[in-house]
Amino acid sequence: MQSMLENANPAGYIANCAAVRDADLRQTVSSIKVTTLVVSGTHDPATTPDDGRFLAQQIPGARYVELPAAHISNIESQAAFNHEVLSFLLS
């Protein structure tokens, strides 16, 4: 992952971050109709647990899980992430 980020085009990466930052979809997430797992990292400063809880509350039937991680929980808390995703997919 580090190599991928180090080799990314800086202008493209910055533009991608700006697009994600500027996309406010809070009013539309309630229209999601598929079973949804929302994963948050306890220590994520960018997409906070409050953000994750908001999404889970707005998406009908969504499941919320908070992991002891920051922004990249699938790497920072790999075992817990894999457990939660597999449990979700098998439920």
ChimeraX attribute file (.defattr): number of C-alpha atoms within 10 A of each C-alpha:
attribute: neighborCount
match mode: 1-to-1
recipient: residues
	/A:1	7
	/A:2	7
	/A:3	7
	/A:4	8
	/A:5	10
	/A:6	9
	/A:7	9
	/A:8	12
	/A:9	11
	/A:10	11
	/A:11	9
	/A:12	10
	/A:13	12
	/A:14	11
	/A:15	12
	/A:16	12
	/A:17	11
	/A:18	11
	/A:19	11
	/A:20	9
	/A:21	10
	/A:22	9
	/A:23	8
	/A:24	10
	/A:25	8
	/A:26	11
	/A:27	8
	/A:28	10
	/A:29	16
	/A:30	14
	/A:31	10
	/A:32	13
	/A:33	11
	/A:34	10
	/A:35	12
	/A:36	17
	/A:37	19
	/A:38	19
	/A:39	21
	/A:40	24
	/A:41	23
	/A:42	18
	/A:43	16
	/A:44	16
	/A:45	10
	/A:46	11
	/A:47	14
	/A:48	17
	/A:49	22
	/A:50	11
	/A:51	14
	/A:52	19
	/A:53	18
	/A:54	15
	/A:55	21
	/A:56	21
	/A:57	16
	/A:58	17
	/A:59	20
	/A:60	16
	/A:61	14
	/A:62	18
	/A:63	16
	/A:64	18
	/A:65	18
	/A:66	19
	/A:67	20
	/A:68	14
	/A:69	19
	/A:70	20
	/A:71	16
	/A:72	13
	/A:73	22
	/A:74	17
	/A:75	14
	/A:76	15
	/A:77	15
	/A:78	14
	/A:79	11
	/A:80	17
	/A:81	21
	/A:82	14
	/A:83	11
	/A:84	18
	/A:85	16
	/A:86	11
	/A:87	10
	/A:88	13
	/A:89	11
	/A:90	7
	/A:91	6
